[in-house]
Amino acid sequence: MCGRYTFFTDKELQEIDDIIEQISDDIQREKLKTGEIFPTDVAPVIVPHQKIVTPKLMAWGFPNFYGKGVVINARAETARTKKMFGASLESRRCIIPSTGFYEWDPQKQKFLFNMPDSGMVYMAGLFNRFDGEDRFVILTTQANQSMVGVHDRMPVVVPENQLDDWILDATKTDSILFGSHPSLLKNMVA
């Protein structure tokens, strides 16, 4: 489960600035949320556009079939067989750029997870259009060793050198979804 993540615009993170600068629609840029991202917030995702990847602003969460709330995550193991996610997994894959994500342990302590050698965590996602609005979900998988003590699920983390493969090459989908995921740094949040 990934219920919140971070998108900080720290000037030392040139990658974040580059993503924001590529969003050309000024009206959309006004909706951009930075800092701690909550479900339904509008945040940048990286999507395919004419065989290249480009950032676009979208709201986090697919509308729930029951009309209340949103679905924010999709399980990697079952996404292909779910009506809500199957078509998106085939042709509407995206990357959610972040500077980390939060999880809570059973004692309700909050932890921030990020990459040890980078300011960026790239999470695999899916997107679709609902009532004229583009929306995304984060794909999750079983927790690896760096997460297992806090939570049994984690986002599918995509290495930077595989971002284009995830978005543009459907033949690489399963190897990214079910391959090993990098170890993360765990920091307790006060």
C-alpha positions as CSV (number, residue, x, y, z in Angstrom):
1,M,0.0,0.0,0.0
2,C,1.3,3.4,-0.8
3,G,-1.0,6.0,0.6
4,R,1.2,9.1,0.4
5,Y,4.4,10.2,-1.2
6,T,6.7,13.2,-1.5
7,F,7.4,15.5,-4.4
8,F,9.7,18.2,-3.0
9,T,11.1,20.9,-5.3
10,D,14.4,21.2,-3.5
11,K,16.6,23.3,-5.8
12,E,19.3,20.6,-5.4
13,L,17.1,18.1,-7.3
14,Q,17.4,19.3,-10.9
15,E,15.3,16.3,-12.0
16,I,12.2,17.7,-10.2
17,D,12.8,21.2,-11.7
18,D,13.2,19.7,-15.2
19,I,9.9,17.8,-14.8
20,I,8.0,20.9,-13.6
21,E,9.5,23.1,-16.4
22,Q,8.3,20.6,-19.1
23,I,4.7,21.1,-18.1
24,S,3.7,23.9,-20.5
25,D,0.1,24.4,-19.5
26,D,0.1,27.3,-17.1
27,I,-3.5,26.6,-15.9
28,Q,-2.5,23.0,-15.1
29,R,0.7,24.1,-13.4
30,E,-1.4,26.2,-10.9
31,K,-3.0,22.9,-9.8
32,L,0.4,21.2,-9.2
33,K,0.8,20.0,-5.6
34,T,4.3,19.7,-4.1
35,G,5.5,18.5,-0.8
36,E,3.4,15.6,0.7
37,I,1.1,14.2,-2.0
38,F,-2.2,12.8,-0.8
39,P,-4.8,10.8,-2.8
40,T,-6.8,13.0,-5.3
41,D,-3.9,15.6,-5.4
42,V,-2.7,16.7,-8.8
43,A,0.9,15.8,-9.4
44,P,3.3,15.1,-12.3
45,V,3.5,11.7,-13.9
46,I,5.6,10.7,-16.9
47,V,3.6,9.3,-19.8
48,P,4.1,8.3,-23.4
49,H,3.4,10.9,-26.1
50,Q,4.2,10.1,-29.7
51,K,6.8,7.5,-28.8
52,I,8.6,9.7,-26.4
53,V,8.1,10.3,-22.6
54,T,6.9,13.5,-21.2
55,P,5.5,14.8,-17.9
56,K,1.8,15.5,-17.5
57,L,-0.2,16.6,-14.5
58,M,-2.9,14.1,-13.3
59,A,-5.0,13.5,-10.2
60,W,-4.0,10.5,-8.0
61,G,-6.7,7.8,-7.9
62,F,-9.2,6.1,-10.2
63,P,-12.8,6.6,-9.2
64,N,-14.2,3.7,-7.2
65,F,-16.8,1.7,-9.0
66,Y,-19.1,2.2,-6.1
67,G,-19.1,6.0,-6.5
68,K,-17.4,6.8,-3.2
69,G,-13.7,7.6,-2.9
70,V,-10.8,6.6,-5.2
71,V,-8.6,3.5,-5.8
72,I,-5.0,4.7,-5.4
73,N,-3.0,1.4,-5.8
74,A,-3.1,-1.6,-8.1
75,R,-1.5,-4.9,-7.1
76,A,1.1,-5.9,-9.7
77,E,0.2,-9.6,-9.2
78,T,-3.4,-9.1,-10.3
79,A,-3.6,-5.9,-12.3
80,R,-3.7,-7.7,-15.6
81,T,-6.8,-9.6,-14.7
82,K,-8.8,-6.7,-13.1
83,K,-11.3,-4.8,-15.2
84,M,-10.2,-1.5,-13.7
85,F,-6.5,-1.9,-14.6
86,G,-6.0,-4.5,-17.3
87,A,-6.2,-2.2,-20.4
88,S,-4.1,0.4,-18.7
89,L,-1.4,-2.2,-18.0
90,E,-1.3,-3.0,-21.7
91,S,-1.1,0.5,-23.1
92,R,-1.3,3.3,-20.4
93,R,1.8,2.8,-18.2
94,C,3.3,5.8,-16.4
95,I,6.0,6.7,-14.0
96,I,5.3,8.6,-10.8
97,P,8.4,10.7,-10.0
98,S,8.9,11.3,-6.2
99,T,11.4,12.0,-3.6
100,G,10.2,9.2,-1.4
101,F,7.0,7.5,-0.1
102,Y,5.5,7.0,3.3
103,E,4.4,3.8,5.1
104,W,3.1,3.2,8.6
105,D,4.1,0.2,10.7
106,P,1.6,-1.7,12.9
107,Q,2.2,0.7,15.7
108,K,1.2,3.6,13.5
109,Q,4.7,5.0,13.3
110,K,5.3,6.9,10.0
111,F,8.4,6.1,7.9
112,L,9.8,7.8,4.8
113,F,11.4,5.6,2.3
114,N,13.8,6.9,-0.4
115,M,16.7,5.8,-2.5
116,P,20.2,5.7,-0.9
117,D,22.1,7.2,-3.8
118,S,19.6,9.4,-5.4
119,G,17.1,12.1,-4.5
120,M,14.5,10.4,-6.7
121,V,12.2,7.4,-6.4
122,Y,10.4,6.4,-9.6
123,M,7.3,4.4,-9.0
124,A,5.5,2.4,-11.7
125,G,1.9,3.4,-12.4
126,L,-1.1,3.2,-14.7
127,F,-3.3,5.9,-16.0
128,N,-6.7,6.3,-17.6
129,R,-9.2,9.0,-18.4
130,F,-12.4,9.4,-16.3
131,D,-15.0,12.0,-17.0
132,G,-12.6,14.1,-19.1
133,E,-9.8,13.9,-16.4
134,D,-6.6,12.0,-16.6
135,R,-5.9,10.0,-13.4
136,F,-3.2,7.6,-12.2
137,V,-2.7,4.8,-9.7
138,I,0.6,3.4,-8.2
139,L,1.4,-0.3,-8.7
140,T,2.4,-2.2,-5.6
141,T,4.3,-5.4,-5.0
142,Q,5.4,-7.5,-2.1
143,A,7.8,-5.7,0.3
144,N,11.5,-6.3,-0.1
145,Q,13.9,-6.7,2.8
146,S,14.2,-2.9,3.2
147,M,10.5,-2.6,3.8
148,V,9.3,-5.8,5.3
149,G,9.6,-4.7,8.9
150,V,7.3,-1.8,8.3
151,H,4.7,-3.0,5.7
152,D,4.1,-6.1,3.6
153,R,3.5,-4.0,0.4
154,M,5.6,-1.4,-1.4
155,P,5.4,0.6,-4.7
156,V,7.0,-1.0,-7.7
157,V,10.2,1.0,-7.9
158,V,11.6,1.4,-11.4
159,P,15.4,2.0,-11.8
160,E,16.1,5.2,-13.7
161,N,17.7,3.4,-16.6
162,Q,14.4,1.5,-17.2
163,L,11.9,4.4,-17.2
164,D,11.5,4.4,-21.0
165,D,11.2,0.6,-21.0
166,W,8.4,0.7,-18.5
167,I,6.4,3.4,-20.4
168,L,7.1,2.5,-24.0
169,D,7.9,-1.2,-24.2
170,A,5.1,-3.7,-23.3
171,T,7.5,-6.6,-23.7
172,K,9.4,-5.4,-20.6
173,T,6.3,-5.0,-18.4
174,D,6.6,-8.3,-16.5
175,S,10.3,-8.2,-16.0
176,I,10.0,-4.8,-14.3
177,L,6.9,-5.7,-12.3
178,F,8.3,-9.0,-11.0
179,G,12.0,-8.3,-11.0
180,S,14.0,-7.4,-7.9
181,H,13.4,-4.0,-6.6
182,P,16.2,-1.8,-5.1
183,S,16.8,-1.5,-1.4
184,L,15.5,1.7,0.1
185,L,16.5,3.9,3.0
186,K,14.1,4.0,5.9
187,N,13.7,7.1,8.0
188,M,11.3,7.5,10.9
189,V,9.2,10.7,10.6
190,A,8.5,12.5,13.8
